[in-house]
Amino acid sequence: MSVLLEYGWAPTLLHRMHPFTKLFMTVILGAIVSMWWDYRLGVPLFIIIFALTRVAKVPKHWYSIIWAAWTVYSIGRMLTFSYGYAWPFKVYPRELVERTLLKLTPQGTPIVGEIYFTVGSILFIGMELIHTGSIIMLMMIFIYSTSVMDLCDALAKLGTPSPVMFILIALYRFVAIIQRRLLTIMDAQKLRGWKLSRNPVTAIRRAAPLLYPMTHSTITMISEVTIATKIRAFGARKVAPMKILTWPNREKAMVVALVSFLGTALWAIYWSGYYIGYM
């Protein structure tokens, strides 16, 4: 089973696509969904992106990232919008978004003041959760369906400077490697009687047996990578691709269609007269 945010092969259409096609798809769809604040447009696009994750066969345990992000984001936004924040969506009547849904404290309450939630604040939070979930799912699709070697070969063919390639590939692989080492350390500590607690305070206290071996392992890994790059004289000359990836014309046409879709979305937001964003 793959760890979170690690490439995994699967016989899917998205896995067979050129890395640049998936990169354009991720960036363009992410830009579009982040611009739209109308539920009639945002929700269908969210469903389409979710369907793409199933086409790519993204592991189901990866969705825990979305739940975690939604939980943290909701708590933060609830605190931010607890004073009647009602951003006047132009697609909804002002009298609707300014309507109070829940009042927690009356006006004049010492220290905290009046705390209440409006329809506009709830609509805003809900749409931001759709944005966050959509962007995370797009990243999941790209990471799970894009091989590091394919991405490296595609960048090398473009003549990307080797330091830039090294940073991108290192970041791409770092998360998965650190996760696997952490799981190995946790398994070793469990054999010694260590247990992970669900109590946050206790969990922090019990993290000590993990910190030293994890820190030591990370420093050792960085040292090994540094020595390996020096031995191979990495960066002394342009990196040549190990194989030539062909970018099919049908995928180029797909990118053109996505760019047109982005242009239409921008037109709809700023010049159509029907404003689907927010002020």
TAVENRA-V100692 format. One record per residue. N is the residue number from 1. RES is the residue in one small letter. SS is DSSP state (~ for helix, > for strand, _ for the rest). PHI is phi in degrees with one decimal (NA if undefined). OMEGA is omega as a letter, one per 40 degrees, with the letter a starting at -180 (999 if undefined). Layout:
# TAVENRA-V100692
n->N res->RES ss->SS phi->PHI omega->OMEGA
n->N res->RES ss->SS phi->PHI omega->OMEGA
This chain:
# TAVENRA-V100692
n->1 res->m ss->_ phi->NA omega->a
n->2 res->s ss->_ phi->-73.4 omega->i
n->3 res->v ss->_ phi->-80.6 omega->a
n->4 res->l ss->_ phi->-63.7 omega->i
n->5 res->l ss->_ phi->58.6 omega->i
n->6 res->e ss->_ phi->-131.7 omega->i
n->7 res->y ss->_ phi->-61.8 omega->i
n->8 res->g ss->_ phi->-141.4 omega->a
n->9 res->w ss->_ phi->-74.3 omega->i
n->10 res->a ss->_ phi->-154.8 omega->a
n->11 res->p ss->_ phi->-80.2 omega->a
n->12 res->t ss->_ phi->-119.3 omega->i
n->13 res->l ss->~ phi->-62.1 omega->a
n->14 res->l ss->~ phi->-67.4 omega->i
n->15 res->h ss->~ phi->-65.8 omega->a
n->16 res->r ss->~ phi->-83.9 omega->a
n->17 res->m ss->_ phi->-71.0 omega->i
n->18 res->h ss->_ phi->-67.4 omega->a
n->19 res->p ss->~ phi->-55.0 omega->a
n->20 res->f ss->~ phi->-67.4 omega->i
n->21 res->t ss->~ phi->-62.2 omega->i
n->22 res->k ss->~ phi->-68.9 omega->i
n->23 res->l ss->~ phi->-65.7 omega->i
n->24 res->f ss->~ phi->-62.1 omega->a
n->25 res->m ss->~ phi->-61.9 omega->a
n->26 res->t ss->~ phi->-63.8 omega->a
n->27 res->v ss->~ phi->-68.2 omega->a
n->28 res->i ss->~ phi->-69.9 omega->i
n->29 res->l ss->~ phi->-64.6 omega->i
n->30 res->g ss->~ phi->-63.7 omega->i
n->31 res->a ss->~ phi->-66.1 omega->a
n->32 res->i ss->~ phi->-66.5 omega->a
n->33 res->v ss->~ phi->-66.5 omega->i
n->34 res->s ss->~ phi->-76.6 omega->i
n->35 res->m ss->~ phi->-86.7 omega->a
n->36 res->w ss->_ phi->-87.2 omega->i
n->37 res->w ss->_ phi->-122.0 omega->i
n->38 res->d ss->_ phi->-94.1 omega->a
n->39 res->y ss->~ phi->-60.6 omega->a
n->40 res->r ss->~ phi->-68.0 omega->i
n->41 res->l ss->~ phi->-107.4 omega->a
n->42 res->g ss->~ phi->-69.4 omega->a
n->43 res->v ss->~ phi->-65.6 omega->i
n->44 res->p ss->~ phi->-58.8 omega->i
n->45 res->l ss->~ phi->-68.0 omega->i
n->46 res->f ss->~ phi->-61.0 omega->i
n->47 res->i ss->~ phi->-66.0 omega->i
n->48 res->i ss->~ phi->-62.6 omega->i
n->49 res->i ss->~ phi->-65.2 omega->i
n->50 res->f ss->~ phi->-62.3 omega->i
n->51 res->a ss->~ phi->-62.2 omega->i
n->52 res->l ss->~ phi->-65.1 omega->i
n->53 res->t ss->~ phi->-64.7 omega->i
n->54 res->r ss->~ phi->-75.1 omega->i
n->55 res->v ss->~ phi->-63.1 omega->i
n->56 res->a ss->_ phi->-77.8 omega->a
n->57 res->k ss->_ phi->57.9 omega->i
n->58 res->v ss->_ phi->-61.6 omega->a
n->59 res->p ss->_ phi->-55.0 omega->a
n->60 res->k ss->~ phi->-65.4 omega->a
n->61 res->h ss->~ phi->-71.4 omega->i
n->62 res->w ss->~ phi->-68.2 omega->a
n->63 res->y ss->~ phi->-65.9 omega->i
n->64 res->s ss->~ phi->-62.0 omega->i
n->65 res->i ss->~ phi->-62.4 omega->a
n->66 res->i ss->~ phi->-66.0 omega->a
n->67 res->w ss->~ phi->-60.9 omega->i
n->68 res->a ss->~ phi->-64.0 omega->i
n->69 res->a ss->~ phi->-64.4 omega->i
n->70 res->w ss->~ phi->-61.6 omega->a
n->71 res->t ss->~ phi->-63.2 omega->a
n->72 res->v ss->~ phi->-63.7 omega->a
n->73 res->y ss->~ phi->-66.2 omega->a
n->74 res->s ss->~ phi->-63.7 omega->i
n->75 res->i ss->~ phi->-62.3 omega->i
n->76 res->g ss->~ phi->-63.1 omega->a
n->77 res->r ss->~ phi->-71.5 omega->i
n->78 res->m ss->~ phi->-61.3 omega->i
n->79 res->l ss->~ phi->-67.8 omega->a
n->80 res->t ss->~ phi->-69.6 omega->a
n->81 res->f ss->_ phi->-97.1 omega->a
n->82 res->s ss->_ phi->-79.7 omega->i
n->83 res->y ss->> phi->-118.4 omega->i
n->84 res->g ss->_ phi->76.4 omega->i
n->85 res->y ss->_ phi->-60.3 omega->a
n->86 res->a ss->_ phi->-136.0 omega->i
n->87 res->w ss->_ phi->-63.4 omega->a
n->88 res->p ss->_ phi->-73.7 omega->i
n->89 res->f ss->_ phi->-56.2 omega->i
n->90 res->k ss->_ phi->-77.7 omega->i
n->91 res->v ss->_ phi->-90.7 omega->i
n->92 res->y ss->_ phi->-124.4 omega->i
n->93 res->p ss->_ phi->-61.9 omega->a
n->94 res->r ss->~ phi->-60.7 omega->a
n->95 res->e ss->~ phi->-65.4 omega->i
n->96 res->l ss->~ phi->-76.1 omega->a
n->97 res->v ss->~ phi->-69.7 omega->i
n->98 res->e ss->_ phi->-92.6 omega->i
n->99 res->r ss->_ phi->-73.6 omega->a
n->100 res->t ss->> phi->-79.1 omega->i
n->101 res->l ss->> phi->-97.4 omega->a
n->102 res->l ss->> phi->-146.4 omega->i
n->103 res->k ss->> phi->-115.0 omega->a
n->104 res->l ss->> phi->-91.7 omega->i
n->105 res->t ss->> phi->-133.2 omega->a
n->106 res->p ss->_ phi->-74.0 omega->i
n->107 res->q ss->_ phi->-65.4 omega->a
n->108 res->g ss->_ phi->89.9 omega->i
n->109 res->t ss->_ phi->-63.8 omega->a
n->110 res->p ss->_ phi->-59.6 omega->i
n->111 res->i ss->_ phi->70.3 omega->a
n->112 res->v ss->_ phi->-83.9 omega->a
n->113 res->g ss->_ phi->74.8 omega->a
n->114 res->e ss->_ phi->-82.7 omega->i
n->115 res->i ss->> phi->-116.7 omega->i
n->116 res->y ss->> phi->-155.3 omega->i
n->117 res->f ss->> phi->-115.8 omega->i
n->118 res->t ss->> phi->-110.3 omega->i
n->119 res->v ss->~ phi->-61.2 omega->a
n->120 res->g ss->~ phi->-62.3 omega->i
n->121 res->s ss->~ phi->-65.8 omega->i
n->122 res->i ss->~ phi->-67.4 omega->i
n->123 res->l ss->~ phi->-61.4 omega->a
n->124 res->f ss->~ phi->-65.9 omega->i
n->125 res->i ss->~ phi->-62.5 omega->a
n->126 res->g ss->~ phi->-60.2 omega->a
n->127 res->m ss->~ phi->-71.3 omega->i
n->128 res->e ss->~ phi->-67.4 omega->i
n->129 res->l ss->~ phi->-66.2 omega->i
n->130 res->i ss->~ phi->-63.5 omega->i
n->131 res->h ss->~ phi->-59.9 omega->a
n->132 res->t ss->~ phi->-61.1 omega->a
n->133 res->g ss->~ phi->-63.1 omega->a
n->134 res->s ss->~ phi->-65.3 omega->a
n->135 res->i ss->~ phi->-66.9 omega->i
n->136 res->i ss->~ phi->-62.6 omega->i
n->137 res->m ss->~ phi->-65.0 omega->i
n->138 res->l ss->~ phi->-62.7 omega->i
n->139 res->m ss->~ phi->-65.3 omega->i
n->140 res->m ss->~ phi->-61.6 omega->i
n->141 res->i ss->~ phi->-60.9 omega->a
n->142 res->f ss->~ phi->-63.9 omega->a
n->143 res->i ss->~ phi->-67.2 omega->a
n->144 res->y ss->~ phi->-72.0 omega->a
n->145 res->s ss->~ phi->-101.6 omega->a
n->146 res->t ss->_ phi->-116.0 omega->i
n->147 res->s ss->_ phi->-71.1 omega->i
n->148 res->v ss->~ phi->-61.4 omega->a
n->149 res->m ss->~ phi->-66.6 omega->i
n->150 res->d ss->~ phi->-63.9 omega->i
n->151 res->l ss->~ phi->-64.9 omega->i
n->152 res->c ss->~ phi->-63.3 omega->i
n->153 res->d ss->~ phi->-64.4 omega->i
n->154 res->a ss->~ phi->-66.1 omega->i
n->155 res->l ss->~ phi->-69.2 omega->i
n->156 res->a ss->~ phi->-64.8 omega->i
n->157 res->k ss->~ phi->-63.3 omega->i
n->158 res->l ss->_ phi->-79.2 omega->a
n->159 res->g ss->_ phi->80.9 omega->i
n->160 res->t ss->_ phi->-64.4 omega->i
n->161 res->p ss->_ phi->-56.7 omega->a
n->162 res->s ss->~ phi->-60.7 omega->i
n->163 res->p ss->~ phi->-61.2 omega->i
n->164 res->v ss->~ phi->-65.0 omega->i
n->165 res->m ss->~ phi->-61.5 omega->a
n->166 res->f ss->~ phi->-62.6 omega->a
n->167 res->i ss->~ phi->-63.5 omega->a
n->168 res->l ss->~ phi->-64.5 omega->a
n->169 res->i ss->~ phi->-68.5 omega->i
n->170 res->a ss->~ phi->-62.9 omega->i
n->171 res->l ss->~ phi->-64.6 omega->a
n->172 res->y ss->~ phi->-62.1 omega->a
n->173 res->r ss->~ phi->-93.0 omega->a
n->174 res->f ss->~ phi->-59.3 omega->a
n->175 res->v ss->~ phi->-60.0 omega->a
n->176 res->a ss->~ phi->-66.6 omega->a
n->177 res->i ss->~ phi->-64.4 omega->i
n->178 res->i ss->~ phi->-62.7 omega->i
n->179 res->q ss->~ phi->-61.9 omega->a
n->180 res->r ss->~ phi->-64.8 omega->i
n->181 res->r ss->~ phi->-67.1 omega->i
n->182 res->l ss->~ phi->-64.9 omega->i
n->183 res->l ss->~ phi->-63.5 omega->i
n->184 res->t ss->~ phi->-63.8 omega->i
n->185 res->i ss->~ phi->-63.7 omega->i
n->186 res->m ss->~ phi->-63.2 omega->i
n->187 res->d ss->~ phi->-63.7 omega->i
n->188 res->a ss->~ phi->-65.2 omega->i
n->189 res->q ss->~ phi->-70.6 omega->i
n->190 res->k ss->~ phi->-64.7 omega->i
n->191 res->l ss->~ phi->-64.9 omega->i
n->192 res->r ss->_ phi->-94.5 omega->i
n->193 res->g ss->_ phi->98.9 omega->i
n->194 res->w ss->_ phi->-75.8 omega->i
n->195 res->k ss->_ phi->-130.1 omega->i
n->196 res->l ss->_ phi->-90.4 omega->a
n->197 res->s ss->_ phi->-95.7 omega->i
n->198 res->r ss->_ phi->-82.7 omega->i
n->199 res->n ss->_ phi->-74.1 omega->a
n->200 res->p ss->~ phi->-56.8 omega->a
n->201 res->v ss->~ phi->-65.3 omega->i
n->202 res->t ss->~ phi->-65.1 omega->i
n->203 res->a ss->~ phi->-62.1 omega->i
n->204 res->i ss->~ phi->-65.7 omega->i
n->205 res->r ss->~ phi->-64.8 omega->a
n->206 res->r ss->_ phi->-85.4 omega->a
n->207 res->a ss->_ phi->-78.8 omega->a
n->208 res->a ss->~ phi->-56.2 omega->i
n->209 res->p ss->~ phi->-63.2 omega->i
n->210 res->l ss->~ phi->-94.9 omega->a
n->211 res->l ss->~ phi->-66.6 omega->a
n->212 res->y ss->~ phi->-63.6 omega->a
n->213 res->p ss->~ phi->-63.3 omega->i
n->214 res->m ss->~ phi->-70.0 omega->i
n->215 res->t ss->~ phi->-64.3 omega->i
n->216 res->h ss->~ phi->-61.6 omega->a
n->217 res->s ss->~ phi->-64.8 omega->a
n->218 res->t ss->~ phi->-65.6 omega->a
n->219 res->i ss->~ phi->-62.9 omega->i
n->220 res->t ss->~ phi->-63.0 omega->i
n->221 res->m ss->~ phi->-63.1 omega->i
n->222 res->i ss->~ phi->-62.6 omega->i
n->223 res->s ss->~ phi->-63.6 omega->a
n->224 res->e ss->~ phi->-64.2 omega->i
n->225 res->v ss->~ phi->-64.1 omega->i
n->226 res->t ss->~ phi->-61.9 omega->i
n->227 res->i ss->~ phi->-64.2 omega->a
n->228 res->a ss->~ phi->-63.2 omega->i
n->229 res->t ss->~ phi->-68.3 omega->i
n->230 res->k ss->~ phi->-70.3 omega->a
n->231 res->i ss->~ phi->-61.9 omega->a
n->232 res->r ss->_ phi->-86.5 omega->a
n->233 res->a ss->_ phi->53.3 omega->a
n->234 res->f ss->_ phi->-63.1 omega->i
n->235 res->g ss->_ phi->96.2 omega->a
n->236 res->a ss->_ phi->-70.4 omega->i
n->237 res->r ss->_ phi->-146.9 omega->a
n->238 res->k ss->_ phi->-64.0 omega->i
n->239 res->v ss->_ phi->-77.7 omega->i
n->240 res->a ss->_ phi->-96.3 omega->i
n->241 res->p ss->_ phi->-66.5 omega->i
n->242 res->m ss->_ phi->-73.3 omega->i
n->243 res->k ss->_ phi->-146.4 omega->a
n->244 res->i ss->_ phi->-92.6 omega->i
n->245 res->l ss->_ phi->-91.4 omega->i
n->246 res->t ss->_ phi->-90.4 omega->i
n->247 res->w ss->_ phi->-94.8 omega->a
n->248 res->p ss->_ phi->-62.0 omega->a
n->249 res->n ss->~ phi->-63.1 omega->i
n->250 res->r ss->~ phi->-65.3 omega->i
n->251 res->e ss->~ phi->-76.0 omega->i
n->252 res->k ss->~ phi->-63.5 omega->i
n->253 res->a ss->~ phi->-64.3 omega->i
n->254 res->m ss->~ phi->-63.4 omega->i
n->255 res->v ss->~ phi->-64.4 omega->i
n->256 res->v ss->~ phi->-60.3 omega->i
n->257 res->a ss->~ phi->-64.2 omega->i
n->258 res->l ss->~ phi->-66.3 omega->i
n->259 res->v ss->~ phi->-63.4 omega->i
n->260 res->s ss->~ phi->-63.0 omega->i
n->261 res->f ss->~ phi->-62.1 omega->i
n->262 res->l ss->~ phi->-63.9 omega->i
n->263 res->g ss->~ phi->-61.8 omega->i
n->264 res->t ss->~ phi->-64.3 omega->i
n->265 res->a ss->~ phi->-63.8 omega->i
n->266 res->l ss->~ phi->-64.4 omega->i
n->267 res->w ss->~ phi->-62.2 omega->a
n->268 res->a ss->~ phi->-63.3 omega->a
n->269 res->i ss->~ phi->-76.0 omega->a
n->270 res->y ss->~ phi->-104.7 omega->a
n->271 res->w ss->_ phi->-128.8 omega->a
n->272 res->s ss->_ phi->-82.0 omega->a
n->273 res->g ss->_ phi->89.1 omega->i
n->274 res->y ss->_ phi->-113.3 omega->a
n->275 res->y ss->_ phi->-81.2 omega->a
n->276 res->i ss->_ phi->-108.8 omega->i
n->277 res->g ss->_ phi->-103.1 omega->i
n->278 res->y ss->_ phi->-136.5 omega->a
n->279 res->m ss->_ phi->-69.3 omega->999
